[in-house]
Amino acid sequence: MAFRFVHAADIHLDSPLRTLALRDAGVGRLIADATREALARIVDICVEERVDALIIAGDLYDGDQTSMKTALFLAGQMRRLEEASVRVYIIRGNHDAASRITRELSFPPNVTLFGGHAQAIEAPRPAGATPVFIHGLSFARPHAPESLLPKFRPPVAGAINIGVMHTSLGGAEGHDVYAPCSIADLDGSGFDYWALGHLHKRAVYPGRCAIVMPGNPQGRDINEAGPRSVTLVSIDDARTVAMEERLTSIAEFARAEVDLGGAQSRAEVAERLHKSLATLRQGVGSQHLVARLRLGGATAMAGWARRDADRLLAEAMAAAQRLDNCFIDRVEIGADLRDVAPVAMASDADPTHELERLISERVLPSEAFAVAARTALSDMVGQLPPELRDAFDPANDAERDELIATLAREGAADALACLQADAAEQDA
């Protein structure tokens, strides 16, 4: 008889969704509890699929939580699983290690919370079924600079062995190093399945055993875009592993490129925004879409878009309201959004046209500008808070110069748009 379980990780209960869309109070009410709703959906899957167990591979909480409302909600979800005869196996991750609730909350008897020493716990099985052992080890402290793999007990002979670990593996962008280990070492451990946590992007690693990082079940900002899920797993008596991804995200972040090429009016811009959002919405399976739009193309509306950012955002929000549960995170101006000026304004006699030519042909390509820009960037980075420096401190000179070029082009376009608007108002 197969052993069936749901593998989840990095739920981060009550972690706020970081999006400008939440400045709207109505949107805030709809998706502020998204991480809780994601956990409830995970429990729904467990109950509907009649699985044997739910495995949570760390970071059930988001940090030093003190809310008893969170504790009561979690206890209620665990009781739902107890009533459905679903066992729950939880390890603490780096965020859980700092949580007060982790230490204070009493779970129902169906829940096993692994401690700071490696354990191998046998799961209840029908008579005659292949034994199943769940191996786990929690973070005792918020930091784990060394691999935890050597601390795990060896696999039990003649049984299905499932390891549960919170680890950064070999490292990943946007994640600090925690309990690092290699895929090769996990694959050679003799286990049948490794239920991992910590990295928020889903990944399945091929090898002799199944090694899965399910990602977080609810994205929290545009850098965690796309559908979020858990993994439904079945391991039969021959130790053959079958896996299925199940959607859990309540709100899904997504990006869309909007081509405004040839647009001549605000109404046409609004329609392009709506069409792009409608196409994006069709491909999103989550209940809510939070979209970030990036505008590009050659259009007579480029100056307006750069100059009147508040009106542009209002148009985007109005376009989103025409769709079900669709919200705007941000509207960005792409470096390729450029102006197609009317013929009368595009002559060499027009001073803004002449200034645009001088900037693009003489200023931006010059070495003097490059030297001044590098100095200005260095000075600016030194004054930023530590948590913001990496975004403006590229790893090498080539990336630094590309960043400067992009910012310079966008800045010049914004300045010219303002000048053209002032000129138009004076002529009027």
N, C-alpha and C positions, 0 to 999 in steps of 0.2 A: 504493500500500500504506500502510495507516494506521500511524502511530507510536503505540505504546501504552506507557504508563508509570504507575507508582504515585507519587503525590505525598504525602509525609509531612513532618512537622515536629515540633519540640518533644518529642522522644522522652525527653530528660532521663534518660539511662541511670543507673541506681542511685539516682535520686531516691527518698527514702523515702515511702511512703504515710502520710499524716498522719491517723491514726484511732485512737480509743481501743480499737477492736477488737483492735489489735495487742498489747494488754497480755496477751492470751492467747497463750502460746508457740506453740500449734498453729496458730492463725490466722496468726501471724507467719511461720511456715515456709511456709504456703500461698501468701501473697501478697506477701511481702517482695521477691521477685524479679519483680514484676509488670511493671516497665518493660523488663526483659530479655525476658521472655516476649512482651511486645507487639512488640518488634523482631523476635523469631523468627517471630511470626505475620505481620508485614509481609513478611518474606523468603518465608514460605510462599506468600503471595498472589502475589508476583512470580513464583515458580517455577511455581505451578499455572496461572497465567494466561499464562505464557510471554511476559511483557512485554519490551520492548526496554530499559527503564531504570527505575531507582528514583531519584527526586529527593528529597533531604532538605534542607528549607529552613531549616536552622539549629537550634541547641540540641540536637544529638545527645547531648551530655554535659550534666551538671548543674552543672558548675563546676570548681573546681581539683581534679580527680580525680587520685589517685595510684595507684589499684589496678591492678596488672597483670592481675588476674583479669578486670577489665572489658575491658582491652585484648585479652586472648586471646579472650574471648567475641566481641567485635566483629570481630576478625580472622577468626574462624571463620565468622561470618555472611556476611562479605564474600566469603570463599572459596566458600561455597554459591552465592552469586550469580554468581561467576566461572564456576563449573562449569556453571551454567545459561545462560551467555552473556548475562547481564544486566549492562548498564553501570550505574554508580552515580555520581551527581553530587551533591556535598555543598558547602554553604556554611557558614561559621562564623557563629553568632549571638552574642549578648552573653555567654551562658554558655560557649560554646565558646572564646571569646577568652581566658578565664581558665584554661582546662584545660591541664594539662601533657601529658596524653595526646594532645591535638590536635597538639602539636608533636613528640612522640616516636614515635608509632605509625606504622609503615610499612604502607601499604595494598597489596593486590594490584593488578596493572596495570589491572583493570577499573574502578578507582575514580579519579574525578577530584575533587580537593579544590581549590576555587577559592581564590585568594589575595586579598590586599588591594587589588588593582587589577582593574578590570573586564575580563572575558574573554568571548569568544564562541567556543564550542567546537563543532565540527561532530560530530554523532553518527554512528556507522557506520550505513550504509543499504544495502539491496540496489540493484543497478544499475537505473537508471530510476526509482527512487523519489524523491519530492520531498525535497530536502535539509532537514535539521533542525539548527538551531543552538540550543544551550543557553547562555544568557547568565547569568553569575553574578558575585557580588562578596561577599567575606567581610568580617566585622568584623575589623579589625586590632586593635582595643582593645575592652574591655567596654562602652564608651559611644560612641554615635553620635548626637549631638544634632541633626544636620542630615540632610536628605534625601539618600539615595544615588542616587536616580533620575537626576540629571544626569550621574553618572559612568558610567552604562551606555552601551555602544556602541549605535549605531542598529541597527534590525532589518535583516537581510540580505534584499535584494530576491529574490523568487522562491523563498523558503524558508519553512518553518515556524519561527517564532521563539518560544522559551519563556524567559521571564525568571524568575530565582530570587532572591527578596529576603526578608530578615528585617526586619520593620518593624512599628511599632505603629499604622500608618496615621494616622488622626486622633486616636488616643488611645482607651483603654478602661479601665473601672474595674478596679482590681487589677493593672494593668500600667503600668510606667514608660514614658516616651517614648523610643523608639529609632527612629532613621532615619525620621522621620515623612514621610508623603506622602499625597496625596489619591487617592481612587478615580478621579476625573476625569482626573488626570494619567496614571495607569496605563492607563486606557482609551484615552487619546489617544496612547499611545506607539508604536502600530503593531505591537505584539507580538500573538501569537495566544493566549497563555496566560501568566498570571502565577502562579507557584507561590510563595505567601507562607508566612511563618512568624512566630511570636512570640505572637500572641493564641491562647489555649488553647480558644477556643470556635469551632466550625466555622461558616463563613460563605461563601456564594457570592454574588458581587456581579454583578448584571446589567449588560450593556453590549455594546459592539462586540466586545470580546475577553472571554475567560473569566478572571475574577479570583477565586482561591480561597484561603481560609485554612482548612486542613483541621482545625485544632485539634490538641490533643495526643492520641496514640493510647492513652494510659492516664491516667485521672484520678488525682489524688494526694490529694484530700480532698473533703469534702462540697461545697465551693465549685466543684469541677469534676465535678459530678454528671451523670448521664446517660451514654448510650453514647458511646464514643470510637472514632475511625475514621481511615482514610486514604482518599484519593480515587484511584480507578482511572480513567485518562484515555485517550481515543483521539482522535487528530487525523488526519483523512484527507487525501488529496491536494488536496481542495477547501478545506482548512483549516477544516472543520467539526469542532467539538469536542463529544464525548460524554463524560459523567462519570457515575460510579457510586460511591456511598459504600460502603465495606467495613468491617465491625466488626473492631476489633482489641483492645479493652479486655479484660483478664483479670478484673479486679475492677471492678464498677460501683457507684458511690455513688448513693444515691437517698433521697429523703425521703418520709415517709408521715404523713398526719394520722390519728390514731386517736380515734374518737368513743367515749368511755366513758359517754355519757349513759344514765342509768338503771342502770348496773352496781351490784350490791349486794354483791359478794364478790370476793376475790382470784382465785378460780377463774374468775369471769366476766371479770375484767380480763385474765387470762391468755388466755382464749379470744378476746377482742377483739384482743389483740396478735397472736395467731397468724393470725387471719383477715386482718388488715391486711397482715401480712408475706406471707402466701400470695398475696394479690392482687397485691402489689408484685412478688413473685418471678416471677409468670407473665409480667409485662411486661418482664422483664430478659433480654436475650439473652446477656450476658456470663457467663462461667463462675462467677464469685462475685458475690454481692450484699453490699454493706456499707450498712446502712440506719440512718437517723436518724429516730426516731419522735417525734412531737409530740402530746401528749395534750390533749384538750379535752372539753367537755360537762359537764352537771350530774349529779353522781353522789355517792352516799354514800361512795364510796371516794376522793374528792378529798383529804381530810385524810390518809389513809394514803399516798397517792401522793406528797404533798408531804413528809410526815414521814419515810417509810422509803424514801428514794431507792435505797439499796443493795438492798433486797428487790425494789423495782420493776424495777431493772436486771436482777436475777437472773431474774425472771419473763420479761422480754423476751428474755434470752439463752436461756432454756429454750424459749421459743416459736420462736426462730430455729433451734435445734438440731433441731426437728421437720421442717425443710425442708433441701433439698440446698444446701450451700455458701452458707449465709445467716448473716450476722454482724451484730452490733449496733455501730454507731458511737457512738450516744448516745441517751438518752431525755430529752426536754425536756418541761417542764410548760408548756402554753399558758396565756396570760392568761385564756382562756375556760373553763378547768377550774375548776369551782366546786362547792361542797359542797351536797348535799341532806341536811340534818341530820334525824335522827329527830324526830318530833313533840314528844316529851318534852324534847328539847334545843333546840327552836326557839322556845320561849316567851320572852316578854320578861323572864321571871324568870331566865333563863340569862345569866350575866355575859358569857360569850364571845359570845353572840348580840348582847347589848347593845353590846359593844365593837366588833363587826363593823359594826353600824349606825352607831355614832359615827364610825368610821374612814371608811366609805364616804360618809356623808352630810355630815359636818362637817370632818373633817381633810383628806382628799384634795382636795376641791374648793376649799379655802380659799387665799386669796392668801398668807397667812403661810407655809403649807406650801410653796407654789410657790417663794417667795423663798428659804426655807431650803434646799430641794432643789437649786435652781440653784447656790447657793453651795457646797453639799456636792459636787455634780457637778464644778464647776470646780476645787475643791481636789483632788479625787480624780484628775482627768485630769492635773493638773500633776505628780502624783507617779508616774504610770505611766511605764514605759519608752517611748521614742519610737515603737517599732514597734506598740504597743498603743493609742496615744492616739486614732487615727482612729476606732476602733470605738466610742469613748465621747465623741467630739467632733463632733456633728452639724454639718452645713453651715449651718443657719439656726436661728432661734429656734423656729419651729414644729416642726421635727424634734427639737430638744432637749427641748421640752416634752412631745412625744409619747413620747420615750424615758423621760423621768422618770415620766410617768403609767403606762407599762407596767411599769417596774421597781417602782414604788410598789404597784401592784395585786398583782403577784406576791409582793412581799415581805410585804405585809399578809396575803395568803392563807397563806403559809408560817408566819408567826408565829401566826396563829389556829389553824392545824392543830396546831402544837406545844402550844398552850394547851389545846385540846380533848383532845389525847391525855393530857396531864398530869391533866386533870380526870377523864377516864375511869378512869385508873389509880388515883386517889385514891378514887373511888366504889367501885371493885372491892375 
